[in-house]
Amino acid sequence: MKIYLAGPDVFLPDAVEIGRRKAAICAAQGLTGLYPLDNAIELAVPDASRQIFAANEAMMDQADAIIANLTPFRGAGADPGTVYELGYMAGRGKFCLAYTNDPATYADRVGRFMNVTSEDGRLVDAQGLTVEDFGLVDNLMMIHALELHGCPLVIPAAMPVDVWHDLAAFEACVRMAAARLIAP
């Protein structure tokens, strides 16, 4: 069974090594991890971004499931590319799993980046826009997509010291995927 390994991990300085570690964790459970950087794309060509997009979608089409790293990236929420990939897989009826290494609620994380106040019984940000406040770790669409198309979001009890290299929550997702996808 093949698992698409989505997340902002591809932007880390040691992205290839992280992909290898994740693939090895999958292999130890009898699964094949498909990591986006396994696609061979020449980045200097004019249409490199289109080639990356097409290669990643083709990889997702081959996969039986996705494990998405929804750890907040460059802001209060998950990486938008990863969110797209999770939606792509859910829309195709594939088994969806995800984790975050930041257990704070979304509303609390928004407060890390800008002033959030209570106004007329709702939270609003510095621009006066409503901040989603359901006590969830991320946007309700991702949380409930996971519940309906796979497993609930895996969340650590406390934030790891190194959110980008701690793979405990990822390993939990892999074990759940193996239990669901590999016949006993």
C-alpha positions in Angstrom: 0.0 0.0 0.0 1.3 3.4 -0.9 1.1 6.5 1.3 1.6 10.1 -0.1 3.7 12.0 2.4 2.5 15.6 2.3 3.8 18.6 4.2 6.1 21.5 4.3 9.0 19.2 5.2 10.0 19.6 1.5 11.2 23.1 2.4 13.5 22.1 5.2 17.3 22.3 4.6 17.5 18.5 5.2 14.3 17.8 3.3 15.7 14.7 1.4 16.9 13.2 4.7 13.5 13.8 6.3 11.8 12.1 3.4 14.1 9.1 3.7 13.3 8.8 7.4 9.6 9.0 6.8 9.8 6.4 4.0 11.8 4.1 6.3 9.2 4.4 9.0 6.5 3.5 6.4 8.6 0.5 5.2 9.0 -0.8 8.7 5.1 -1.1 8.8 4.9 -2.7 5.4 3.9 0.5 3.6 5.5 2.5 0.7 6.0 6.2 1.4 5.8 8.4 -1.6 7.6 11.6 -0.9 7.2 14.6 -3.3 11.0 15.1 -3.6 11.3 11.6 -5.1 10.0 13.2 -8.3 13.0 14.2 -10.5 12.2 17.7 -11.7 14.8 20.0 -13.3 14.2 23.3 -11.4 15.9 25.5 -14.0 13.3 24.8 -16.7 10.7 27.5 -17.4 7.7 25.2 -16.4 9.3 23.6 -13.3 6.4 24.6 -11.1 3.9 23.1 -13.4 6.0 19.9 -13.6 6.1 19.7 -9.8 2.4 20.1 -9.6 1.7 17.5 -12.2 4.2 15.0 -10.7 2.7 15.5 -7.2 -0.8 14.9 -8.5 0.3 11.8 -10.4 2.0 10.5 -7.2 -1.2 11.2 -5.2 -3.2 9.3 -7.9 -0.9 6.3 -7.3 -1.3 6.5 -3.5 -3.9 4.6 -1.4 -3.7 7.2 1.4 -2.1 10.5 2.5 -0.3 11.4 5.7 -0.3 15.2 5.8 2.0 17.3 8.1 -0.3 20.1 9.2 2.2 21.7 11.6 1.7 25.5 11.2 4.0 26.8 8.5 4.9 30.4 8.0 1.9 31.5 10.0 -0.9 30.3 12.2 -2.1 27.5 9.9 -1.0 24.6 7.8 1.0 24.9 4.6 -1.5 25.8 1.8 0.0 23.3 -0.6 -0.4 20.5 1.9 -4.0 21.6 2.5 -4.6 21.3 -1.2 -3.1 17.9 -1.2 -5.3 16.7 1.7 -8.4 18.0 -0.1 -7.3 16.4 -3.4 -7.0 13.0 -1.6 -10.3 13.4 0.3 -12.1 14.4 -2.9 -10.9 11.2 -4.4 -12.1 9.1 -1.5 -8.6 8.1 -0.4 -7.8 7.3 3.2 -6.7 10.6 4.9 -4.4 10.9 8.0 -2.7 14.0 9.3 -0.7 15.3 12.3 0.5 18.5 13.7 3.3 19.1 16.2 1.7 22.2 17.6 -1.2 21.3 19.9 -2.4 24.9 20.4 -5.8 25.8 19.1 -6.0 27.8 15.9 -7.4 30.9 17.7 -4.5 30.8 20.1 -2.0 30.5 17.2 -3.5 33.5 15.4 -2.9 35.4 18.6 0.8 34.7 18.3 0.9 36.7 15.1 -1.5 39.5 15.7 -3.7 41.1 18.3 -6.9 39.1 18.8 -9.8 40.6 20.8 -13.3 39.6 21.7 -16.0 41.7 20.1 -19.8 41.0 20.3 -19.1 37.4 21.4 -16.7 36.5 18.7 -12.9 36.7 18.3 -11.6 39.2 15.8 -8.1 39.8 14.5 -6.3 43.1 14.0 -8.1 43.7 10.8 -11.6 43.2 12.4 -12.0 39.8 10.7 -13.6 36.9 12.6 -11.1 34.3 13.9 -12.5 30.8 13.7 -12.9 29.7 17.4 -14.3 26.2 17.8 -11.5 25.1 20.0 -10.0 23.1 17.1 -6.3 22.8 16.4 -6.8 24.0 12.8 -9.5 25.1 10.3 -12.7 23.1 10.7 -12.7 21.9 7.1 -9.4 20.0 7.6 -10.4 18.6 11.0 -13.7 17.3 9.8 -12.4 16.0 6.5 -10.0 13.9 8.4 -12.7 12.6 10.7 -14.9 11.7 7.7 -12.3 10.4 5.3 -9.8 8.8 7.6 -8.7 9.3 11.2 -8.8 12.3 13.6 -5.8 14.6 13.5 -2.9 13.3 15.6 -1.9 15.9 18.1 0.9 15.6 20.7 0.2 16.4 24.3 2.9 19.0 24.3 4.8 20.7 21.5 8.1 18.9 20.7 11.3 20.9 21.1 11.9 20.5 17.3 8.6 20.5 15.5 10.2 19.8 12.1 12.2 16.8 13.1 10.1 15.1 15.8 8.4 12.3 14.0 6.4 10.7 16.9 3.0 12.0 15.6 3.9 10.9 12.1 4.8 7.4 13.4 1.4 7.2 15.0 -0.2 8.0 11.7 1.8 5.3 10.0 0.7 2.7 12.5 -2.9 3.7 12.0 -2.5 3.5 8.2 -0.9 0.1 8.5 -3.7 -1.2 10.7 -6.3 0.1 8.3 -4.7 -0.7 4.9 -2.8 -3.9 5.4 -5.0 -7.0 5.7 -4.2 -9.1 8.9 
